[in-house]
Amino acid sequence: MPQACYSPVLQTVGLPARATGTIGRGALPTILFVSCLREDRAELRRALGGAYRVLFANTCHGALNVLQQCPVPVVVCESKLPDGSWLDLLNGVASSPDLPLLIVTSRLADDRLWAEVLNLGGFDLIAKPFCESEVRHVVDTAWYRKNDPAFPLHRAAGCSDEAR
């Protein structure tokens, strides 16, 4: 019987200890979204269209607690958090055997931040406000990449800067 995950920072209770799932069949795949902004939570859920079970944490510390209880393959993280940054979270999980792929979000997304994220070990950067097709494409690609390293990477299409 799989262990149930419970934490005061989780908004989903009773999740199996390994939260990978399969897109399109059976249980929903699970990701973690780290942000203290409630409006971003609603935007992310809408962009993902119910294709994922989303766990939430408000801080780096909360996210690390969630990841200890329920390893997930993909983490979407606000660039700046009340107790640190996306880089603090990435460093906090660096020694984990189940290192998740980290997608960073920011209203101040630019080429410098994108290069920093990629060069320091993040998976991608998503600008806010969210473009629904870009969010879905990046999260899907990260999830498939984590579960099948041979999965090819492609950049999102269909989101112009005007759509943001």
Buried (B, 14 or more C-beta within 10 A) or exposed (E): EEEEBEBEBBEBEEBBEBBBBEEEEEEBBBBBBBBBBEEBBEBBBEBBEEBBBBBBBBBBBBBBBBBEBBBBBBBBBBBBBEEBBBBBBBBBBEEEEEBBBBBBBBEEBEEEBBEBBEEEBBBBBBBBEBBBBBBBBBBBBBBBBBBEEEBEEEEBEEBEEEEE
